[in-house]
């Protein structure tokens, strides 16, 4: 594909740490190795919907080392507004996918790098197929639930933030002889809770993949007390359900529902069952907003370089992925289909059990 001169890049879905590092790497590879121009599309597909199309030129002076350190995305992003059923604000929905295809053409793009999760890829792929766009995907999500890659950009940083929270909760828990419940993110998958709970020395880790009972958790807390320790650390993933199987969610503007509140539920039940003073911390978006960890910077950089190489090779409709200590690429279709929740028989669950951590079952 020698004629490729101009590529677009956009961030889509919820932000996380490492998005800017992907862009920085892609710009370096595209500019230094191939002499291409890179355009950053603003606010995900929203930028391609607007007229004039909203973008900024990303050149080398803009993507210095500082960009790699920065959390968030300099381009902006959105996790709302499916272009195939776009909310028009008056209760109606419209298929605006052709406008996005038009935006891509207006910019004269030869290819597009989409940095997103499974939801974003499903939409971007549908648009690419409809309009014949050359799409390459880079996986990002703090939830780490894309099965085709061992790791997604943003996960390691989110785990680091949750571990730091446990490091900070432990001394105050010990000082006041309390049980501390930490609610962490992870839409439908317990990867953050499991990794952070192990690395942060939790006594109990609750994940949506393993059913729990309050009595089992209370029993663990009693054992901890009987062993002479005056405090307990409990990590609960936001997607954990109540004892009767209910989801705990909050409703936001536009009727959007998000997980939130299971920590309070567990904290209250645990306090009643054990009589222990209990406090709850909801970590929330802190997990998404910090500077990327070294590991995320490395993965993001490797992904950005490989994504551009795929374009150079004319290999489209593929997502870069991490596998067996290196970067590979897989069909986006496969990547969307392969959802990865926590394996209840996997290494980390076994490790947690081996450490005497209760998983509530
Ligand atoms: O998918 C990433 C994620 O951070 C989830 O862990 C969380 O449930 C959700 O996004 C929060 O979404 P929002 O930023 O819209 O509140």
Boltz pocket constraint, residues with backbone or C-beta under 6 A from the ligand:
constraints:
  - pocket:
      binder: B
      contacts: [[A, 14], [A, 15], [A, 79], [A, 141], [A, 142], [A, 143], [A, 185], [A, 186], [A, 187], [A, 238], [A, 258], [A, 259], [A, 288]]
      max_distance: 6.0
